[in-house]
Amino acid sequence: MTSAGIIINTLLLDKNLELSEVARGSEIPKEDLLATIDGKKRLTIENAVKLSKFFEIPAEFFFTESALVNHNNIGERSNSNSGYIGTYKNNDR
């Protein structure tokens, strides 16, 4: 299960909603939501925006895992491709 799938599943449980209600309210096909929850399909930005409107939360919330990976790779001496370019301090002359 992807992090977005875990988040969607958690929201379903927390708000006591059926997947069909979310599909109808967000205008995302139920099959796409189920595939995302099952980890068979990645959540698109477009669908994250639709879900964010439905659940009234920021769309970025659905990509928390990716944000944490990027955040954890940022810092001095970071040479990770997922970190920001400006964080690498090359002062070894």
KAJOBEL-V332756 format. One record per pair of residues at least 12 apart in sequence whose C-alpha atoms are under 10 Angstrom apart, sorted by the first residue. I is the first residue (numbers start at 1). J is the second residue. Records with the same first field share a line. If there is no record, write none. Layout:
I->J ; J
//
This chain:
1->35 ; 36 ; 37 ; 38 ; 39 ; 40 ; 41 ; 42
2->36 ; 37 ; 38 ; 39 ; 40 ; 41 ; 42 ; 43 ; 62 ; 63 ; 65
3->36 ; 37 ; 39 ; 42 ; 43 ; 61 ; 62 ; 63 ; 64 ; 65 ; 66
4->33 ; 36 ; 37 ; 39 ; 42 ; 43 ; 44 ; 48 ; 61 ; 62 ; 63 ; 64 ; 65 ; 66
5->33 ; 34 ; 35 ; 36 ; 37 ; 38 ; 39 ; 40 ; 41 ; 42 ; 43 ; 62
6->36 ; 37 ; 38 ; 39 ; 62
7->37 ; 61 ; 62 ; 63 ; 64
8->22 ; 33 ; 34 ; 36 ; 37 ; 51 ; 55 ; 62
9->33 ; 34 ; 36 ; 37 ; 38
11->55
12->55
15->55
19->31 ; 33 ; 34
20->33 ; 34
22->50 ; 51 ; 54 ; 55
23->50 ; 51 ; 54
24->54
25->50 ; 51 ; 53 ; 54 ; 55
26->47 ; 48 ; 49 ; 50 ; 51 ; 52 ; 53 ; 54 ; 55
27->47 ; 50 ; 51 ; 54
28->46 ; 47 ; 48 ; 50 ; 51
29->47
32->47
33->47 ; 51
43->62 ; 63
44->62 ; 63
45->59 ; 60 ; 62 ; 63
46->59
47->59 ; 62
48->60 ; 61 ; 62 ; 63
49->62
66->82
67->82
69->82 ; 83
70->82 ; 83 ; 84
71->83 ; 84
73->87
74->86 ; 87 ; 88
75->87 ; 88 ; 89
76->88 ; 89 ; 90
77->89 ; 90 ; 91
78->90
//
